[in-house]
Structure formats: C-alpha cells, structure tokens
Amino acid sequence: MICLGIESTAHTFGVGVVDEKCRVLANEKDSHSTEAGGLIPRELTDHHVMAAPKVIEKALQSASVKMKDIEVVAFSIGPGIGPALKVGAVAARTLSLKYGKPLLGVNHPIAHIEIGKTVTGCNDPLVVYASGGNTQIIGFDSGKYRVYGETLDTGVGNLLDSFGRELGLGFPAGPKIDAMYFKANKFIELPYSVKGMDLHFSGLLTAAKQNIGKCSEKNLAYSLMHTAFAMVTEVTERALAHTGKKEVLLTGGVACSKALQEMMEKMCYARKAKLFVTPPALAVDNGAMIAWLGLIQFKAGDRMKLEETVVKQKFRADQVVATWI
C-alpha cells in the first residue's frame, strides 16, 4: 500500500509518499520565509497555492510513481493556520476526486508522533512535541494520546522566532539562536513560568525584548533558550514520574535543537529513561509524516466522507481515538 500525504498547516507546503513499511519514497516541500513580520496568512496562502502543483509533481517523480499507484490520499486537517490548511485540503480533495482515491484528514501533532515512533524504534514514549505553534507533553493511555502539559500562550518555536525577529534574524530564527547558544559566556536571569504541568512563554519573551541593547545578543539568546528549554524539561520530568514511562521522544521542528537535545539527554539519564530524537527531515513539518499516519489509519479501518474533510483549526491530539494502536 502506498499513501500520498499533504502537509500545509503553517509555513511549509509538503508532499510525501510512503509505503506500508514506512519507507519514505518521497518527501518534498516548499517553505515560505520572511525577513520581518512573521507569517501573514494571505501571503502564506498565496505561497501554498503557487507551490502545490509543483511540489505534488516533484514528489510523484521522486517516488517514481503515478497517481494510479497511490492507494490513499491524506492531508493535515488541523490544527494550524486556517487559510494554509484549506489549500492543502483543496489539493487533497482534488486528487481524491480526480483519480478516485480514498481521502483521510489526519491530526498534525499525531503525525509527528507516529513517524517519530516508527523511525526511531521507540515503543511507548512520553512525547515532547515542540514546534512553532505547539509545545505539548503527550503520552498514549487508554486508547488516546493524552496531553499531560502544554503551553498556555505561544509555542516555544514561536517564542524563538518572535525574539529572532527583534534581533533581525529573519524567519525561521530558531536554528540561528541555537548556534548562538553555544557561543555565550553569561546567563541573564529571565522569567521562569511553570504552572503545574503547563507553561507560559509570553513573559519570558517580553523580558528578553526589554534587554535587547543592554547586554550581549548571544548571551541574551542563550538565556532565553536555556530558560525556555529548562521549563519544558521540568514538566517532561514531572510527566515521566507521573506516567512511569521509560522512553522520551523529541519531535516537532524545535526537536532539531542541539541545546534541547542536550538538556533532555541529561534529564533522561538522571531518570533512567531513554531519549529518542526524530531525524530532522521528519521532525520538521513534512508530507511523509502525514502520509504515514494516513496509511496506518486507513489500514486500521478509518474512513471519511468528502463532507467530513473540513479543516479543524483547533484540532487537538487528545480528541482522536487511536484506532491503529
């Protein structure tokens, strides 16, 4: 069985082709970036509309397949930026109707989790899902993925990108701040806001912005990232203690951060847990993860009527019954 998956929740329009052994036959994408101002939905939509035909064609060529070889089409139904999601949904519906293929809309965070579990070989991990719009600590329990803790304002990736724009680093800023992290020589105290199992990043961002020009940019970037990651690591450790799980899976775009990996590795060692990190190409937003989740859901018997494929901008991972597990 071969599935084609379309990802369009935010800045990336991605198309992946995956078979039932989770061999990634193609994983093509085109990402929208800006030098200032972040993601503007209108500009994002225009980008995705222009990118969609060429990325779909390139993915089919890379996989050496034609649409007649595809057995199911999947797409990110949510959560995400509404106008961007709609472009992916329209593209997926068009392929489904034109070629007579079954269509499934899948949950974006769970797609991150399932591709990460499969390629790293972990079994029942506590998941640290850290990306631009999301920061959640998730684990499977009693038929669903449960959210044990999460950000109450902005995702850790958006925190880094917002601060990066203030420094003129452009979008995405996370990788540039990650590089600055290892060049710093002084920690600057910033607000640390953990509320039980949940996180607040807005006060941290405001304080960091107020310090721009008053101290070294590399030290300030280091302090912002170190504080944010320490908060995420604290609630992860608490969730490990609560669940008794012995594996931690890092996924989402921020999982590519060497600084976060280093901090999580130390915590896992102390807790006698094993850390798994999703490979960068599959940790960031991509079509292959959508294809993989669509494929395993389809094999488990999940089906959708066309009228059910309406995008869900606030579609949470804990709303999904995991029929495939």
C-alpha positions in Angstrom: 0.0 0.0 0.0 1.2 3.5 -0.9 -0.1 6.8 0.6 0.4 10.3 -0.6 0.3 12.9 2.2 -0.1 16.7 2.0 1.1 19.0 4.8 0.1 22.7 4.9 -0.5 23.7 8.5 1.9 26.6 8.6 4.9 27.9 6.5 5.6 24.5 4.7 3.7 23.0 1.8 5.0 19.4 1.8 4.1 16.3 -0.1 5.3 12.8 1.0 4.9 9.4 -0.5 5.2 6.4 2.0 4.7 2.7 1.7 3.3 0.3 4.4 6.8 -0.5 5.7 7.3 3.2 6.3 9.8 3.6 3.5 9.8 7.2 2.6 9.7 7.2 -1.2 9.5 11.0 -1.5 9.4 13.9 0.9 9.3 17.2 -1.0 8.5 20.6 0.3 8.5 24.3 -0.4 8.6 26.7 2.6 7.5 30.3 2.9 10.0 32.5 4.8 10.1 36.2 5.7 12.8 38.7 6.8 10.3 40.5 9.0 6.8 40.4 10.3 6.3 36.7 10.7 3.7 34.6 8.8 1.0 36.7 7.2 -2.0 34.4 6.3 -2.7 36.0 3.0 0.9 35.7 1.8 1.1 32.2 3.2 -2.0 31.2 1.2 -0.6 32.7 -2.0 2.6 30.8 -1.5 0.9 27.4 -0.9 -1.4 27.9 -3.9 1.6 28.5 -6.1 3.7 25.8 -4.6 1.1 23.0 -4.5 1.2 21.8 -8.2 5.0 21.7 -8.5 5.5 20.0 -5.1 3.0 17.3 -5.8 4.5 16.7 -9.2 8.0 16.6 -7.8 7.0 14.1 -5.1 5.5 11.7 -7.6 8.6 12.0 -9.7 10.9 11.4 -6.7 8.9 8.4 -5.7 8.9 7.0 -9.3 5.1 6.5 -9.0 2.0 7.9 -10.7 -1.3 8.7 -9.1 -2.8 5.4 -10.3 -0.2 3.7 -8.0 -1.4 5.8 -4.9 -4.0 3.9 -2.9 -5.0 6.6 -0.4 -4.5 10.4 -0.1 -4.1 12.0 3.3 -3.8 15.6 4.4 -3.3 17.7 7.6 -6.8 18.5 8.7 -5.6 20.5 11.7 -4.5 22.1 13.9 -2.9 25.0 12.1 -3.4 28.3 10.3 -6.8 28.2 8.7 -6.1 29.6 5.2 -3.0 27.4 4.9 -4.9 24.3 5.9 -7.5 25.0 3.3 -5.0 25.0 0.5 -3.8 21.5 1.5 -7.4 20.3 1.9 -8.4 21.5 -1.5 -5.4 19.9 -3.2 -6.1 16.6 -1.4 -9.7 16.7 -2.4 -8.9 17.4 -6.0 -6.5 14.5 -6.2 -9.0 12.2 -4.5 -11.9 13.1 -6.8 -9.9 13.3 -10.0 -8.3 9.9 -9.5 -10.9 8.1 -7.4 -8.7 7.7 -4.3 -9.9 7.4 -0.7 -9.3 10.6 1.3 -8.3 11.0 5.0 -7.7 14.1 7.0 -5.3 13.5 9.9 -4.2 15.2 13.0 -0.9 17.1 12.6 0.6 16.5 16.1 -0.2 12.8 16.0 1.5 12.6 12.6 4.7 14.0 14.2 4.4 11.3 16.9 3.7 8.3 14.8 6.5 8.9 12.2 8.9 9.6 15.1 7.9 6.4 16.9 8.3 4.3 13.8 11.7 5.6 12.5 13.4 5.7 16.0 12.0 2.3 17.1 10.6 3.5 20.4 7.5 1.7 21.8 5.5 3.7 24.3 7.2 7.1 24.8 6.4 10.2 26.6 6.4 12.7 23.7 7.9 16.2 23.8 6.2 17.9 20.9 7.9 21.2 20.4 7.3 23.3 17.3 6.3 26.8 16.2 2.7 26.7 17.2 2.8 23.9 19.7 4.5 22.8 22.9 2.9 19.8 24.5 3.9 16.8 26.6 1.9 13.9 25.3 1.6 10.2 26.1 -0.6 7.3 25.0 -3.1 6.0 27.6 -6.4 4.1 27.3 -7.0 4.5 23.6 -5.9 8.1 23.1 -2.9 10.4 23.2 -3.3 12.4 26.4 -1.8 15.9 26.9 -0.1 16.0 30.3 1.1 19.6 30.0 1.2 22.3 27.4 1.9 26.0 26.6 -0.9 28.3 27.6 0.1 31.0 25.3 2.6 30.6 22.5 4.7 27.6 21.2 8.4 27.5 22.0 9.2 27.8 18.3 7.2 31.0 18.0 8.9 32.3 21.1 12.3 31.8 19.4 11.1 33.2 16.1 9.5 36.3 17.7 12.7 37.1 19.6 14.8 36.4 16.5 12.8 39.0 14.5 13.6 41.6 17.2 17.3 40.8 16.5 16.8 41.0 12.8 17.5 37.2 12.3 14.5 36.6 9.9 12.3 33.6 9.8 12.8 30.9 11.0 15.2 32.2 13.7 15.4 29.0 15.9 18.4 27.5 14.1 20.4 30.8 14.3 19.6 31.2 18.0 20.6 27.5 18.6 24.0 28.3 17.1 24.3 31.4 19.3 23.5 29.3 22.4 26.9 27.5 22.3 28.9 30.8 22.0 27.5 32.5 25.1 29.5 33.1 28.3 27.0 34.6 30.7 23.5 33.7 31.8 21.0 36.5 32.2 18.1 35.8 34.6 14.7 35.9 32.9 11.1 35.0 34.0 10.6 31.3 34.5 6.9 30.5 34.4 5.7 26.9 35.0 2.1 26.5 36.3 1.8 22.9 37.4 2.3 21.0 34.2 1.7 24.0 31.9 3.9 26.7 30.6 3.8 30.4 29.9 6.3 31.9 27.5 4.9 35.4 26.9 6.5 37.0 30.0 9.9 35.4 29.1 9.7 36.9 25.6 8.7 40.4 26.9 11.6 40.4 29.3 14.1 39.3 26.7 13.0 42.0 24.3 13.4 44.6 27.1 17.0 43.5 27.5 18.0 44.0 23.8 20.7 46.6 23.6 21.5 46.3 27.3 23.6 43.1 27.0 25.3 40.8 24.5 22.9 39.4 22.0 24.5 36.0 22.2 24.2 35.9 26.0 20.6 37.1 25.8 19.7 34.5 23.1 21.4 31.8 25.2 19.5 32.9 28.3 16.1 32.9 26.5 16.6 29.5 25.0 18.1 27.9 28.2 15.2 29.2 30.3 12.5 28.1 27.9 14.1 24.6 27.4 14.5 24.2 31.2 10.8 24.9 31.6 10.0 22.2 29.0 12.4 19.8 30.6 10.9 20.3 34.1 7.4 19.4 33.0 8.7 16.5 31.0 10.5 15.1 34.0 7.3 15.5 36.1 5.3 13.7 33.4 7.8 10.8 33.4 7.4 10.4 37.1 3.6 10.5 36.8 3.3 8.0 33.9 6.2 5.7 34.8 7.2 5.7 31.1 10.8 4.8 30.3 11.1 6.5 26.9 11.1 10.1 25.7 10.6 11.0 22.1 11.5 14.5 20.9 9.6 15.6 17.8 8.5 18.8 16.0 10.7 21.4 14.5 12.3 22.5 17.8 13.4 18.9 18.3 16.2 19.7 15.9 17.8 22.0 18.5 21.1 20.6 19.8 20.6 22.6 23.0 17.2 21.0 23.7 18.6 17.5 22.9 21.5 18.0 25.3 19.2 19.1 28.2 16.8 16.3 27.6 19.6 13.8 27.4 20.9 14.8 30.8 17.4 14.6 32.4 16.7 11.2 30.8 20.0 9.9 32.1 19.1 11.0 35.6 15.7 9.4 35.4 17.0 6.2 33.8 14.9 6.8 30.7 16.0 6.5 27.1 15.8 9.5 24.8 14.8 9.2 21.1 15.1 12.1 18.7 13.2 12.2 15.4 15.6 12.8 12.4 15.5 16.4 11.3 13.9 15.8 7.9 11.0 14.0 9.6 10.9 16.2 12.8 10.0 19.4 10.9 6.7 19.8 9.2 6.7 17.4 6.2 4.4 15.4 4.0 5.9 12.0 4.8 4.5 12.0 8.3 1.0 12.9 7.0 1.3 10.0 4.5 2.4 7.6 7.2 -0.4 8.4 9.6 -3.0 8.4 6.8 -1.7 4.9 5.8 -1.9 3.4 9.2 -5.3 4.9 10.0 -6.6 3.6 6.6 -5.3 0.1 7.3 -7.0 0.3 10.8 -10.3 0.9 9.0 -10.7 4.7 9.4 -12.7 6.3 6.5 -14.0 9.8 5.7 -16.8 11.1 3.5 -15.9 14.1 1.5 -18.2 16.4 3.6 -16.2 15.3 6.7 -12.9 16.7 5.4 -13.5 20.2 6.6 -10.3 21.7 8.2 -10.2 22.0 12.0 -8.0 24.9 13.0 -8.0 23.8 16.7 -8.0 20.0 16.3 -6.3 18.7 19.4 -4.3 15.4 19.6 -6.4 14.3 22.6 -9.6 14.4 20.5 -8.5 11.5 18.4 -9.3 7.9 19.1 -6.2 6.0 18.1 -7.8 3.1 16.3 -4.5 1.9 14.9 -2.8 1.2 18.2 
